[in-house]
Amino acid sequence: MVYFYHSRKRTNNYLGKQEFELRYFIQKQVDNHGALTGYECLLRQHNADGSWSLPQQLETLPLQRVIFLLESTFKSLPTEPIQLSINLDYEQIISPEFDYFVRWAISKIAPMHLAIELNVVPGKKYPYKRRFLHYMAQTRAYGMKLEVDNVGTNTANLNSIEWMVPMIDTLKCSMRDFRKKDASVWLDLNLQFWHRFAQEQNIDLVLTGIENNEDEALAEQLHIDLRQGYLFGRPIDPIHK
């Protein structure tokens, strides 16, 4: 009752409007041997030209509608003990419905394991940090893991996540942020830094955005075993594939 009350109470739910056709696509994550380790659920919005793209204002999507969208997606996934990552916005995570959402998702995807993925924005102000940390401790006790995406090349990326590091299970770095068109370009934080940081904090590291053999060779050179990108498979619609 509390869950549905808070879901309906929201008025600024831009993506909650039914005229927006939304659907979850999935993308593979593999290990250094090419074996499947999990899937990432990626929300997409249907455009007038027939294409699907990442929607804006994700924080306005009520978790009630996320559940509705994921119901059919879950039915199309394999029943094996691999990880399923679901992207949520910070505002969705600190909402009163988050605990319910996590327990619901865990019950629906078993024997798969649940990870909630947060895309961090360097320099963004994160309010209610104490609430976030409390919710993380509570839901991680259920077996959920926290993944943090978009850790990039400048110190603002590190500053954005330092306060939540004890709750992080996985960090994701994208090749698009670390490809240098000019060798003279200086990166404040490089992939070697994030690899070392992850090891020191006992956190898994995933290299995403791997598009070709050169990208994969770099992952191999840096001993980054978890990988994701077009080289291994583009996001697909599991229901209408």
DRENKOL-629924 format. One record per residue (C-alpha): residue number from 1; residue in three letters; x, y negated, z. Coordinates in Angstrom, 3 decimals, padded with zeros to 6 digits, m for minus. Layout:
N
+-----+---------+----------+----------+----------+
| num | residuo |       xx |       yy |       zz |
+-----+---------+----------+----------+----------+
| NUM |     Ala |        X |        Y |        Z |
...
+-----+---------+----------+----------+----------+
//
This chain:
241
+-----+---------+----------+----------+----------+
| num | residuo |       xx |       yy |       zz |
+-----+---------+----------+----------+----------+
|   1 |     Met |  000.000 |  000.000 |  000.000 |
|   2 |     Val |  002.807 | m002.431 |  000.875 |
|   3 |     Tyr |  004.594 | m001.528 | m002.367 |
|   4 |     Phe |  001.626 | m002.328 | m004.612 |
|   5 |     Tyr |  000.746 | m005.461 | m002.642 |
|   6 |     His |  004.165 | m006.993 | m003.155 |
|   7 |     Ser |  004.267 | m005.899 | m006.817 |
|   8 |     Arg |  000.979 | m007.623 | m007.628 |
|   9 |     Lys |  001.728 | m010.648 | m005.491 |
|  10 |     Arg |  004.448 | m011.838 | m007.828 |
|  11 |     Thr |  003.345 | m014.534 | m010.269 |
|  12 |     Asn |  006.575 | m015.255 | m012.104 |
|  13 |     Asn |  006.710 | m011.842 | m013.765 |
|  14 |     Tyr |  007.629 | m012.824 | m017.328 |
|  15 |     Leu |  008.531 | m009.268 | m018.374 |
|  16 |     Gly |  005.566 | m007.894 | m016.468 |
|  17 |     Lys |  003.275 | m009.136 | m019.222 |
|  18 |     Gln |  001.888 | m006.258 | m021.247 |
|  19 |     Glu |  002.405 | m008.010 | m024.599 |
|  20 |     Phe |  006.133 | m007.289 | m024.276 |
|  21 |     Glu |  006.783 | m003.786 | m025.573 |
|  22 |     Leu |  009.543 | m002.362 | m023.418 |
|  23 |     Arg |  011.194 |  001.019 | m023.535 |
|  24 |     Tyr |  014.139 |  002.751 | m021.897 |
|  25 |     Phe |  016.906 |  004.077 | m024.131 |
|  26 |     Ile |  019.624 |  006.391 | m022.818 |
|  27 |     Gln |  023.359 |  006.572 | m023.509 |
|  28 |     Lys |  025.804 |  009.355 | m022.720 |
|  29 |     Gln |  028.690 |  009.154 | m020.291 |
|  30 |     Val |  031.457 |  011.747 | m020.691 |
|  31 |     Asp |  034.692 |  012.784 | m019.027 |
|  32 |     Asn |  038.187 |  012.979 | m020.526 |
|  33 |     His |  037.364 |  016.411 | m021.981 |
|  34 |     Gly |  034.232 |  015.135 | m023.729 |
|  35 |     Ala |  031.915 |  016.950 | m021.328 |
|  36 |     Leu |  028.637 |  015.208 | m020.480 |
|  37 |     Thr |  028.656 |  013.724 | m016.967 |
|  38 |     Gly |  025.491 |  011.623 | m017.076 |
|  39 |     Tyr |  023.184 |  009.198 | m018.825 |
|  40 |     Glu |  022.599 |  005.487 | m018.427 |
|  41 |     Cys |  019.046 |  004.148 | m018.800 |
|  42 |     Leu |  019.071 |  000.908 | m020.807 |
|  43 |     Leu |  015.960 | m001.271 | m020.986 |
|  44 |     Arg |  015.144 | m002.576 | m024.462 |
|  45 |     Gln |  012.506 | m004.978 | m025.830 |
|  46 |     His |  010.829 | m004.454 | m029.215 |
|  47 |     Asn |  011.296 | m007.445 | m031.527 |
|  48 |     Ala |  009.085 | m008.688 | m034.350 |
|  49 |     Asp |  011.609 | m007.472 | m036.949 |
|  50 |     Gly |  011.404 | m003.926 | m035.587 |
|  51 |     Ser |  014.734 | m004.002 | m033.765 |
|  52 |     Trp |  015.270 | m003.331 | m030.069 |
|  53 |     Ser |  017.395 | m005.624 | m027.916 |
|  54 |     Leu |  018.320 | m006.271 | m024.304 |
|  55 |     Pro |  015.473 | m008.337 | m022.786 |
|  56 |     Gln |  016.013 | m011.618 | m021.014 |
|  57 |     Gln |  014.871 | m012.439 | m017.478 |
|  58 |     Leu |  015.220 | m008.866 | m016.224 |
|  59 |     Glu |  014.646 | m010.102 | m012.676 |
|  60 |     Thr |  011.019 | m010.893 | m013.587 |
|  61 |     Leu |  010.196 | m007.255 | m014.348 |
|  62 |     Pro |  008.238 | m005.814 | m011.402 |
|  63 |     Leu |  009.480 | m002.450 | m010.177 |
|  64 |     Gln |  005.916 | m001.218 | m010.549 |
|  65 |     Arg |  006.265 | m001.533 | m014.330 |
|  66 |     Val |  009.781 | m000.052 | m014.245 |
|  67 |     Ile |  008.233 |  003.054 | m012.681 |
|  68 |     Phe |  005.537 |  003.158 | m015.369 |
|  69 |     Leu |  008.171 |  002.940 | m018.124 |
|  70 |     Leu |  010.466 |  005.527 | m016.571 |
|  71 |     Glu |  007.742 |  008.150 | m016.008 |
|  72 |     Ser |  007.774 |  009.271 | m019.645 |
|  73 |     Thr |  011.543 |  008.767 | m019.998 |
|  74 |     Phe |  012.247 |  011.132 | m017.110 |
|  75 |     Lys |  010.141 |  013.858 | m018.730 |
|  76 |     Ser |  012.433 |  013.794 | m021.773 |
|  77 |     Leu |  015.702 |  014.222 | m019.862 |
|  78 |     Pro |  017.532 |  017.513 | m019.256 |
|  79 |     Thr |  017.122 |  019.239 | m015.924 |
|  80 |     Glu |  020.757 |  019.640 | m014.954 |
|  81 |     Pro |  022.812 |  018.278 | m012.034 |
|  82 |     Ile |  024.368 |  015.293 | m013.799 |
|  83 |     Gln |  024.027 |  011.606 | m012.952 |
|  84 |     Leu |  021.320 |  009.250 | m014.167 |
|  85 |     Ser |  022.095 |  005.523 | m013.916 |
|  86 |     Ile |  019.284 |  002.963 | m013.946 |
|  87 |     Asn |  020.038 | m000.723 | m014.518 |
|  88 |     Leu |  018.363 | m003.092 | m012.058 |
|  89 |     Asp |  018.765 | m006.806 | m011.441 |
|  90 |     Tyr |  019.899 | m008.140 | m008.058 |
|  91 |     Glu |  016.440 | m009.643 | m007.416 |
|  92 |     Gln |  014.846 | m006.243 | m008.022 |
|  93 |     Ile |  017.236 | m004.603 | m005.561 |
|  94 |     Ile |  016.488 | m007.050 | m002.741 |
|  95 |     Ser |  012.728 | m006.790 | m003.331 |
|  96 |     Pro |  010.519 | m005.032 | m000.730 |
|  97 |     Glu |  009.704 | m002.268 | m003.262 |
|  98 |     Phe |  013.305 | m001.148 | m003.748 |
|  99 |     Asp |  013.329 |  001.550 | m001.042 |
| 100 |     Tyr |  010.142 |  003.063 | m002.462 |
| 101 |     Phe |  011.566 |  002.930 | m005.990 |
| 102 |     Val |  014.734 |  004.800 | m004.997 |
| 103 |     Arg |  012.844 |  007.541 | m003.154 |
| 104 |     Trp |  010.422 |  007.886 | m006.084 |
| 105 |     Ala |  013.230 |  008.121 | m008.657 |
| 106 |     Ile |  015.212 |  010.674 | m006.645 |
| 107 |     Ser |  012.139 |  012.882 | m006.319 |
| 108 |     Lys |  011.368 |  012.647 | m010.045 |
| 109 |     Ile |  014.805 |  013.312 | m011.558 |
| 110 |     Ala |  016.052 |  016.155 | m009.340 |
| 111 |     Pro |  018.360 |  018.029 | m009.848 |
| 112 |     Met |  019.902 |  014.954 | m011.508 |
| 113 |     His |  021.592 |  012.469 | m009.186 |
| 114 |     Leu |  020.507 |  008.840 | m009.041 |
| 115 |     Ala |  022.764 |  005.804 | m009.459 |
| 116 |     Ile |  021.524 |  002.209 | m009.444 |
| 117 |     Glu |  023.587 | m000.023 | m011.712 |
| 118 |     Leu |  023.998 | m003.731 | m011.010 |
| 119 |     Asn |  025.393 | m006.039 | m013.674 |
| 120 |     Val |  027.375 | m008.711 | m011.833 |
| 121 |     Val |  027.645 | m012.287 | m013.086 |
| 122 |     Pro |  030.884 | m014.095 | m012.145 |
| 123 |     Gly |  030.213 | m017.249 | m010.161 |
| 124 |     Lys |  026.568 | m016.403 | m009.532 |
| 125 |     Lys |  025.237 | m017.116 | m006.064 |
| 126 |     Tyr |  023.877 | m013.972 | m004.432 |
| 127 |     Pro |  021.366 | m014.853 | m001.693 |
| 128 |     Tyr |  020.223 | m012.501 |  001.066 |
| 129 |     Lys |  023.499 | m010.590 |  001.134 |
| 130 |     Arg |  022.661 | m009.056 |  004.488 |
| 131 |     Arg |  019.398 | m007.693 |  003.090 |
| 132 |     Phe |  021.222 | m006.290 |  000.062 |
| 133 |     Leu |  023.783 | m004.509 |  002.227 |
| 134 |     His |  021.041 | m003.152 |  004.481 |
| 135 |     Tyr |  019.067 | m001.791 |  001.533 |
| 136 |     Met |  022.220 | m000.260 |  000.085 |
| 137 |     Ala |  023.122 |  001.511 |  003.327 |
| 138 |     Gln |  019.560 |  002.775 |  003.649 |
| 139 |     Thr |  019.196 |  004.092 |  000.108 |
| 140 |     Arg |  022.703 |  005.506 | m000.159 |
| 141 |     Ala |  021.741 |  007.652 |  002.832 |
| 142 |     Tyr |  019.166 |  009.274 |  000.507 |
| 143 |     Gly |  021.966 |  010.230 | m001.910 |
| 144 |     Met |  021.766 |  007.238 | m004.259 |
| 145 |     Lys |  024.994 |  005.737 | m005.602 |
| 146 |     Leu |  025.716 |  002.122 | m006.507 |
| 147 |     Glu |  027.436 |  001.276 | m009.782 |
| 148 |     Val |  028.648 | m002.240 | m010.567 |
| 149 |     Asp |  028.979 | m003.169 | m014.230 |
| 150 |     Asn |  030.665 | m006.045 | m016.043 |
| 151 |     Val |  033.804 | m006.373 | m013.950 |
| 152 |     Gly |  035.984 | m008.398 | m016.275 |
| 153 |     Thr |  039.220 | m010.263 | m016.757 |
| 154 |     Asn |  039.215 | m013.204 | m014.343 |
| 155 |     Thr |  039.364 | m013.568 | m010.589 |
| 156 |     Ala |  035.737 | m014.729 | m010.461 |
| 157 |     Asn |  034.775 | m011.123 | m011.250 |
| 158 |     Leu |  036.638 | m009.905 | m008.190 |
| 159 |     Asn |  035.255 | m012.694 | m005.993 |
| 160 |     Ser |  031.712 | m011.742 | m007.031 |
| 161 |     Ile |  031.968 | m008.204 | m005.696 |
| 162 |     Glu |  034.393 | m008.338 | m002.757 |
| 163 |     Trp |  031.592 | m008.652 | m000.203 |
| 164 |     Met |  029.806 | m005.519 | m001.474 |
| 165 |     Val |  032.857 | m003.275 | m002.046 |
| 166 |     Pro |  032.099 | m000.930 |  000.916 |
| 167 |     Met |  028.812 | m000.007 | m000.795 |
| 168 |     Ile |  030.185 |  000.496 | m004.329 |
| 169 |     Asp |  030.646 |  004.024 | m005.654 |
| 170 |     Thr |  031.527 |  003.192 | m009.269 |
| 171 |     Leu |  032.936 |  000.224 | m011.197 |
| 172 |     Lys |  032.439 | m000.223 | m014.937 |
| 173 |     Cys |  034.799 | m002.151 | m017.222 |
| 174 |     Ser |  033.890 | m002.806 | m020.844 |
| 175 |     Met |  036.437 | m002.682 | m023.641 |
| 176 |     Arg |  034.815 | m005.772 | m025.204 |
| 177 |     Asp |  036.202 | m007.853 | m022.315 |
| 178 |     Phe |  039.728 | m006.454 | m022.508 |
| 179 |     Arg |  040.330 | m006.382 | m026.276 |
| 180 |     Lys |  042.834 | m009.112 | m027.106 |
| 181 |     Lys |  042.810 | m010.514 | m030.642 |
| 182 |     Asp |  045.917 | m012.480 | m029.714 |
| 183 |     Ala |  048.663 | m010.647 | m027.796 |
| 184 |     Ser |  049.707 | m013.911 | m026.158 |
| 185 |     Val |  046.350 | m014.294 | m024.369 |
| 186 |     Trp |  046.773 | m013.939 | m020.599 |
| 187 |     Leu |  044.258 | m011.918 | m018.623 |
| 188 |     Asp |  044.037 | m012.688 | m014.915 |
| 189 |     Leu |  042.828 | m009.146 | m014.280 |
| 190 |     Asn |  043.581 | m006.308 | m016.681 |
| 191 |     Leu |  042.491 | m002.689 | m016.837 |
| 192 |     Gln |  045.557 | m001.599 | m014.884 |
| 193 |     Phe |  044.442 | m003.874 | m012.044 |
| 194 |     Trp |  040.926 | m002.425 | m011.951 |
| 195 |     His |  042.272 |  001.114 | m012.145 |
| 196 |     Arg |  044.565 |  000.491 | m009.187 |
| 197 |     Phe |  041.826 | m001.361 | m007.280 |
| 198 |     Ala |  039.371 |  001.513 | m007.797 |
| 199 |     Gln |  041.915 |  004.047 | m006.575 |
| 200 |     Glu |  042.722 |  001.979 | m003.479 |
| 201 |     Gln |  039.037 |  001.614 | m002.631 |
| 202 |     Asn |  038.219 |  005.260 | m003.446 |
| 203 |     Ile |  035.820 |  004.124 | m006.182 |
| 204 |     Asp |  035.205 |  005.798 | m009.544 |
| 205 |     Leu |  036.076 |  003.771 | m012.645 |
| 206 |     Val |  034.252 |  004.045 | m015.978 |
| 207 |     Leu |  035.558 |  002.492 | m019.186 |
| 208 |     Thr |  032.584 |  001.514 | m021.364 |
| 209 |     Gly |  032.346 |  000.045 | m024.856 |
| 210 |     Ile |  034.691 |  002.690 | m026.304 |
| 211 |     Glu |  034.152 |  002.464 | m030.046 |
| 212 |     Asn |  037.130 |  004.171 | m031.676 |
| 213 |     Asn |  040.072 |  006.494 | m031.142 |
| 214 |     Glu |  042.337 |  003.593 | m030.162 |
| 215 |     Asp |  039.998 |  002.681 | m027.295 |
| 216 |     Glu |  039.932 |  006.286 | m026.135 |
| 217 |     Ala |  043.723 |  006.508 | m026.359 |
| 218 |     Leu |  043.951 |  003.525 | m024.003 |
| 219 |     Ala |  041.612 |  005.252 | m021.530 |
| 220 |     Glu |  043.835 |  008.327 | m021.763 |
| 221 |     Gln |  046.981 |  006.272 | m021.243 |
| 222 |     Leu |  045.520 |  004.612 | m018.133 |
| 223 |     His |  044.105 |  007.919 | m016.826 |
| 224 |     Ile |  040.531 |  006.590 | m016.828 |
| 225 |     Asp |  038.600 |  009.845 | m017.002 |
| 226 |     Leu |  034.994 |  008.573 | m017.159 |
| 227 |     Arg |  034.029 |  007.030 | m020.491 |
| 228 |     Gln |  031.065 |  005.597 | m022.348 |
| 229 |     Gly |  030.541 |  003.953 | m025.728 |
| 230 |     Tyr |  029.503 |  004.299 | m029.353 |
| 231 |     Leu |  032.326 |  006.793 | m029.972 |
| 232 |     Phe |  030.401 |  009.317 | m027.869 |
| 233 |     Gly |  026.879 |  008.260 | m028.849 |
| 234 |     Arg |  024.758 |  005.161 | m029.270 |
| 235 |     Pro |  021.765 |  004.476 | m027.014 |
| 236 |     Ile |  018.815 |  006.571 | m028.182 |
| 237 |     Asp |  015.106 |  006.627 | m027.452 |
| 238 |     Pro |  014.687 |  010.031 | m025.737 |
| 239 |     Ile |  010.926 |  010.083 | m026.364 |
| 240 |     His |  010.859 |  009.125 | m030.057 |
| 241 |     Lys |  014.260 |  010.432 | m031.132 |
+-----+---------+----------+----------+----------+
//
